[in-house]
């Protein structure tokens, strides 16, 4: 990776960290800096596995750092806010308009239900649900439950939440070849754990 790219990634990391630390509600137990950094790790890993070029990988990593910054402004519709924040930041940092549009497309593709239009968007979508494949998935699910209660007023019993999560994991699809094979296999383990929890 050349110096200019490294420099831009350093700046976007600092920008995202500062914004999430200083402007994000303390009641964001799931969609916070930790989630953003996990999505970045996922995007990095998936990009390498599917063989993205350096220039394409840069787009995906920029989108990963910026994709949830809209939560500092609003909960519902945060993707549009994130895309606008991203465009302003990237324009100010010298990225060309074509690349900015690719980053914006990646951010908007993370809106649920996901509908990626190209490989870059597929990578960021899989990275955004990377936690579905992790051993500590239940910790993330518990945090999201608390976040929804605080921010959306949605209250679930543990049983109802487990059933909702099981449905979500079963309906969810990974889009990349790596996601369909490796991440899907790991996600199946979490589906089994949920089935056992529900009994």
Phi, psi and omega in degrees: 000132185281171186299319182297320179293314179302318181298316180295319179294324177296317181293319181291324178297313180298316180300312181295315181299314181299314183295316182290325179289322189263336187242350184276139176303143177292348182271010177267087186279339181249303183279078185223192182300320180300316178297315180301315181292328176293319178295322176299314178300316179298316180297320178299311182296311182295320179304316180292318182296324182266359173076037177294148174291165179301318183293321178289323179297323177300315179302313183294319180291321176300315179298320181297315179296325190260351196294336182244013181294339177298338177297342177287347181246322182201158178270302178281129181084019183295335181297315179299317179296319178298316181297321179291316178299317180299313182299315179298313181296314185290324176297315179295337181256017167083013177282142183286160188300322180299315179292322179300318179295324177295319178296314178301318178300319178296317180296313181294333179292341181281353178297137183271135357285139185295142179214069183293143184257346181208178186296323180297316179293326176297320181296312182293324177297316178294323179294325182294333176248027178302324184296340176300337185260001186267153180300324183265030179310318185301326178299317179294320179297319179296321179293321179294321178302313180295321180295317179296321178299312184290317190263332184243353181071021180266117183244127181236144166291162179301319181295313180298322179293318178298319179295317178299317180294320178299315178299318182295314180295323180291323182282331185294141176235138167277154186253325182281163178299320179295318179297315183297328181265290189290308182292323179298318179299317180291323179297324180302328177295322178289328175296317178298318178298319179294318178301318179294323179295321182288326176075000000 
